[in-house]
Amino acid sequence: MNQRLVRTVQDRKMLIRYIEQKPLPFTNTVKDGDKRSQPQNRLQMQWCKEAAEQGDQTAEEYRAFCKLHIGVPILREDDDFQQKYDETVKPLPYETKLALMAEPFDFPVTRLMQVPQMRRYLDAIYQHFTGLGFQLTDPNWQGMEARAA
């Protein structure tokens, strides 16, 4: 599978040339939006570390929890992801699914997200943990605008 991010008119022209050179038949998928941003990714990792400092799990365990309980439901809104996830991962025991989300397996969740999905994911993480009494860095404090990125 070949994925290309198209951000500029030149990127679009190069994609068109690439498609024109592809032998037939082939399948193409186009998704709107951009991949999650680096500030969004850093904020997620910062919050997991902050949760680990205040809670009873490691940052990686909190990260796995968030991916499984918050990220997967967002991605399951896509019919293709839902079908593949439901066939392969959903039947597994809870502990196995949680283990798959963490290192060394690191099941892809956030890296599949577009910026708006990642914004929803971060908003849900913030609401979840602050609702439990955790103190997380406010993403709007001192110019941290990662959720809006």
N, C-alpha and C positions, 0 to 999 in steps of 0.2 A: 504494500500500500504506500502511496506517495502522497504526503500532505504538504500543502504549500499555503503559507500565510500571505494574503494579498492586502497590502497596506497602501500601496501607491499605484498610480496609473501605470508606471513602468512594470510593477509586479504583475498587474493584470495583463499587460501586453505579453509578458514572458509566459504567463500561464496559458494564454490563448495559443501562442506558438507551440508550447509543449503539447497541448491537446490536439492541435492540428497534425502533429507528427506521430501521435499514438496510432498503432494499428487497430483496426476495428475487429471485433467488438470490444468495448470496455465499458465499465461502470464508473460514474462520477457522482460525488456527493459534494454539495456546497452548503456551508453553514455560515450564518450571519454572525458578525462580531469577531472579537479578538480573543486570544487565549488569556487566561488569568494574568494579572500583572505581577511583577516582582514585588512591588510594595504590598500587594495583597498577600502574597505567599509569605513574606517576612512577618506580616502582622499575625497571620495564623500561627506561625511557629513561636512568635513572642508570646501570644496568649497561652499556648500549650505549656510553655516554660513557666509562665506566671501561675497557671493553674497547678502545676506540679509543685511549686514553692508553697502553695496554700492548701493543697489537698493531699490525698493518700495514694496517688498514682504518679508514675513517671510522665514526663512530657510526651513520650512516644505512646504510652497507654491512653492518654487523653486525646492525642492525635488520632489514634485508631478508633476510639469511641466516636469522635466527631465525624470521621469519614463514614463509618458504618451507619450511625443514627441520623446524621444531618446531610452528609454529602450524597450517599447512595439514593435516598428518596428524591433529591433534586435531579440526579442523573436518570432515575427511573421514569421521569417524565418523557424521556426520549424512547420511543417504541423499540428501536433496535437495541439500545442498552438494556431496557427492561427485559426483553425477550432473552437475551444472552445471559444476563445476570440471573434471571429467574430459573433458567435451565441449569446453570452451572453452580452458582454460589448459594442461592436462596435455600436449597434443600439441606445445606450443611448445618451442623450444630452451631449454636450461637458462639461458643468458644472458638471454634475453627474459623468462623467468619471474622471474628475480632482479631485473631492471630494473623489472618491473611491481610488485614488492613495495615499491620505494623511491619517494621523491618524484621526479618530480611526479605519478606515477600513483597510488601509495599504495593498492594493492589491499587491500580490507578483509579483515583477518584478526582481529586482536585486538579490534577494535570489534564484531565479531560474537559474541565469546565471553561466556559467562556467568561468574560469579565462580569456580565450581569449575574450569572449563576454563582460566581465566586462572591459577589457582593451579597447575595442572598445567604450563602453559606456562612460568611463572616457575621452578618447580622444575626443569624440564628445562633451561632456560637456565643456571641456576645450576650444575647438575651438569655441563653441557657445558663451560662456560668455566672453572670451577674445576678440572675434570679436565684441562684444557690448561695449567694453571698460572697462570691469571689470578687476580688478587685482586679479588673483588667485595665490595661492602658486604654484610655479613651482615644479612638482613632482620629478624632477631630482636634485633639489637644496638640499644641505646638506644631501645627501644620501637617500632622499625620492624616492624610486624606486617602488612605489605602482602600477604604470601602467604596469610595466614589471613583477610584482609579479605573 
